């Protein structure tokens, strides 16, 4: 118990806010609730500062991108078809899969090479995770079912990165994200099946 109290005292309030709002936004997104977007905006705003201080520059830049995508997602989900209760879930096309893979490879190589010449930690792993996250976030905003599978994959990698960087609460949050992303995939798949019946 004493060890846990000592660990808790060393956690930053900024990281605690980022974790709580991050968990709320991902849970609400998995439940297909539009309220996820304001929590997402608070969380990514917080993590811009956290990742800057941890020298995870690709992740920091990713949070800036997430901020823009969260605003877009909130707008997109707000403009559902008139005859629908919520914006429908769609499947990823083969063309989108191919373009996504190409984009991840190019982005990882380019950004990883640039970050190699900075004090960035794990430049290629960080860049790969950022590239996968870019794709997953676009797919989430557009309500594409497979976004959750990408999130599961990348969040598992992030858990390891954050453990090595000493961001214990963030690593725990990303471990929980894995479970929520699996739940999101199952729930959204049910919604998709209801749509096509």
Secondary structure as UniProt FT lines:
FT   HELIX           2..9
FT   HELIX           13..30
FT   TURN            31..32
FT   TURN            34..35
FT   HELIX           36..53
FT   TURN            54..55
FT   HELIX           57..78
FT   TURN            82..83
FT   HELIX           94..115
FT   TURN            116..119
FT   HELIX           123..141
FT   TURN            142..143
FT   TURN            145..146
FT   HELIX           147..164
FT   TURN            165..166
FT   HELIX           168..196
//
